Amino acid sequence: PSLLPPPSYPRFGKILGMSSRKGSMVYVSELLEQARAVMVEGQARSPNTRVEEGQEESTAQAVAVSALIVQDLAKKRTRDYSFSWQQALASNGDTGVKLQYTHARLYSLITTCSPKLEVDMAGNEVETGGLVEPIALELVYIIGRWDEVLSSSAASLEPQTLVQYLFSLANCTSRALKQLPVKSIIDTDPSLARARLLLFSCSQRVMGEGLRVLGVTPLNRL
């Protein structure tokens, strides 16, 4: 017999209320189909939908997958939780839909404004001294924590750490978008507009990387 200790596997919590023996199991295929249908309906109702014609189904499918993955990974790995259709498919609050919407909103801003400002999103020759507002500094701080959070999540085998970070990034970015206009100051203060656009570009880059680490494809239009 081997003298080596048995391998140590990470423990996972249970999804309460779902049991194959009791017939209450929800299959992934059913989850995805229900989520896709909800997203298609939401696209049809929303006046802000920017999905290209013919891409509605594939986009809805991608958002559905995002919503379910993020909803599951937002819980601590070892903690039991009750499955909820309403929570899994919610479009409000801290959800996968919010993360995708934030990424798509940033993409739209960057693609619209960068040609007018002739700004290099790599940050070359962009003067950032004008980023003095508290919300701008808060966003810079959160973006700067990306490597630390990714390392911590990997070391602890706890994806919730990464998901909660992305929620913080999305919420701070949403507040910054309201307080730090770019389009309206392109003509009056192009230097500040470039700095703000670079900040939002960094936020989008980190958001996209975080989603990909979770196994989610970031969307540019929603």
C-alpha positions in Angstrom: 0.0 0.0 0.0 1.1 3.5 -0.7 2.5 5.5 2.3 1.5 8.8 0.6 -1.5 10.6 2.2 -4.7 10.6 0.1 -5.1 13.5 -2.3 -6.9 16.5 -0.9 -9.8 17.7 -3.0 -11.5 21.1 -2.6 -14.9 20.8 -0.9 -18.0 22.2 -2.6 -21.4 23.2 -1.1 -24.7 21.8 -2.1 -27.4 23.4 -4.2 -30.4 23.0 -1.8 -33.8 22.2 -3.2 -32.5 20.2 -6.1 -32.5 16.4 -5.9 -32.5 13.7 -8.6 -34.2 11.3 -6.2 -37.0 13.6 -5.5 -37.4 14.7 -9.1 -36.5 18.3 -8.3 -33.3 18.3 -10.3 -33.0 21.2 -12.8 -30.9 20.3 -15.8 -28.3 22.7 -17.4 -30.1 22.5 -20.7 -33.4 23.6 -19.1 -31.6 26.4 -17.3 -30.0 27.7 -20.5 -33.2 27.5 -22.5 -35.2 29.4 -19.9 -32.5 32.0 -19.5 -32.2 32.5 -23.2 -35.9 33.0 -23.6 -35.9 35.6 -20.8 -33.0 37.5 -22.4 -34.6 37.5 -25.9 -37.8 38.9 -24.3 -35.7 41.5 -22.5 -34.0 42.6 -25.7 -37.3 43.0 -27.5 -38.6 45.3 -24.7 -35.5 47.4 -24.2 -35.2 50.6 -26.2 -31.4 50.5 -25.6 -30.7 47.2 -27.3 -27.8 47.5 -29.7 -27.5 43.9 -30.9 -26.9 43.6 -34.7 -29.7 42.2 -36.7 -29.5 38.4 -36.9 -27.4 38.2 -33.7 -30.2 38.4 -31.2 -30.3 34.6 -30.5 -26.6 34.2 -30.1 -26.3 37.3 -27.9 -29.2 36.1 -25.7 -27.5 32.7 -25.4 -24.2 34.3 -24.3 -25.9 36.6 -21.8 -27.8 33.6 -20.4 -24.6 31.7 -19.9 -23.1 34.7 -18.2 -26.0 35.1 -15.9 -25.9 31.5 -14.7 -22.1 31.2 -14.3 -21.9 34.4 -12.4 -24.9 33.6 -10.2 -23.3 30.3 -9.2 -19.8 31.6 -8.7 -20.9 34.6 -6.7 -21.5 32.2 -3.8 -18.6 30.9 -1.6 -17.4 27.6 -2.9 -18.0 25.7 0.3 -21.4 27.2 1.2 -24.7 25.6 0.5 -27.3 27.7 -1.2 -30.9 27.5 -2.5 -31.4 27.7 -6.2 -33.8 30.4 -7.3 -35.0 31.0 -10.9 -35.7 34.6 -10.1 -32.2 35.2 -8.8 -30.5 33.3 -11.6 -32.3 35.3 -14.3 -32.4 38.7 -12.6 -31.3 41.7 -14.7 -31.0 44.0 -11.7 -28.5 44.1 -8.9 -25.1 42.3 -8.9 -25.6 39.9 -11.8 -23.8 38.6 -14.8 -26.1 40.7 -16.9 -24.8 43.8 -15.2 -21.2 42.8 -15.9 -22.0 42.3 -19.6 -23.9 45.5 -19.8 -21.1 47.5 -18.2 -18.5 46.0 -20.6 -20.7 46.7 -23.6 -21.4 50.3 -22.4 -17.7 51.0 -22.1 -17.0 49.5 -25.6 -19.6 51.8 -27.1 -18.1 54.9 -25.4 -14.5 54.0 -26.4 -15.4 53.2 -30.1 -17.4 56.4 -30.4 -14.9 58.8 -28.7 -11.5 57.4 -29.5 -11.5 58.4 -33.2 -12.5 62.0 -32.3 -9.8 62.3 -29.7 -7.2 60.4 -31.6 -6.2 58.7 -28.3 -4.0 55.6 -28.0 -5.7 53.2 -25.6 -2.3 52.0 -24.6 -1.9 55.2 -22.7 1.0 56.7 -24.7 1.3 60.4 -24.4 -2.0 60.8 -22.4 -1.8 63.4 -19.6 -3.7 61.9 -16.6 -3.0 64.7 -14.1 -6.6 65.9 -14.6 -8.1 62.8 -13.0 -8.5 64.3 -9.5 -12.2 63.6 -8.7 -12.8 61.2 -5.8 -14.7 58.8 -8.1 -11.8 58.8 -10.6 -9.3 58.0 -7.9 -11.6 55.3 -6.5 -11.8 53.7 -10.0 -8.0 53.9 -10.4 -7.6 52.1 -7.0 -10.0 49.3 -7.9 -8.4 48.7 -11.3 -5.0 48.6 -9.6 -6.1 45.8 -7.4 -6.8 43.4 -10.3 -3.5 41.4 -10.1 -3.9 41.1 -6.3 -7.5 39.8 -6.5 -6.7 37.4 -9.3 -3.8 35.9 -7.4 -5.9 35.7 -4.2 -8.8 34.0 -6.0 -6.4 31.4 -7.6 -4.6 30.7 -4.4 -7.8 30.1 -2.4 -9.6 28.3 -5.2 -12.4 30.8 -4.5 -14.0 32.3 -7.6 -16.3 34.4 -5.4 -13.4 36.7 -4.7 -13.1 37.5 -8.4 -16.8 37.8 -8.9 -17.3 40.2 -6.0 -14.3 42.3 -7.3 -16.0 42.5 -10.8 -19.2 43.7 -9.1 -17.2 46.4 -7.3 -15.5 47.4 -10.6 -18.9 47.5 -12.4 -20.6 49.6 -9.7 -17.7 52.1 -9.5 -17.5 52.3 -13.3 -21.3 53.1 -13.5 -20.9 55.9 -11.0 -17.8 57.2 -12.8 -19.7 57.2 -16.2 -22.3 59.5 -14.6 -19.8 61.9 -13.0 -17.0 62.0 -15.5 -18.5 62.8 -18.9 -16.3 62.3 -22.0 -18.5 63.1 -25.1 -19.6 66.5 -23.9 -16.1 67.8 -23.2 -14.3 66.6 -26.3 -14.4 70.0 -27.9 -13.9 72.1 -24.7 -11.3 70.0 -22.9 -9.9 67.3 -25.1 -6.9 66.6 -22.8 -9.2 65.7 -19.9 -11.5 63.8 -22.2 -8.5 61.6 -23.3 -7.6 61.0 -19.7 -11.1 59.9 -18.8 -11.4 57.8 -21.8 -8.2 56.0 -21.0 -9.5 55.3 -17.5 -12.7 53.8 -18.9 -10.6 51.8 -21.4 -8.6 50.3 -18.5 -11.8 49.4 -16.7 -13.2 47.7 -19.8 -9.9 45.7 -20.3 -10.0 44.4 -16.7 -13.7 43.7 -16.9 -13.1 41.6 -20.0 -10.2 39.7 -18.6 -12.1 38.9 -15.4 -15.1 37.6 -17.4 -12.8 35.4 -19.5 -11.2 34.0 -16.4 -14.7 33.0 -15.2 -15.3 31.3 -18.5 -17.6 34.0 -19.8 -17.3 35.6 -23.2 -17.4 39.5 -22.8 -19.9 41.1 -25.2 -19.4 44.4 -27.0 -23.1 44.9 -27.8 -26.1 44.1 -25.7 
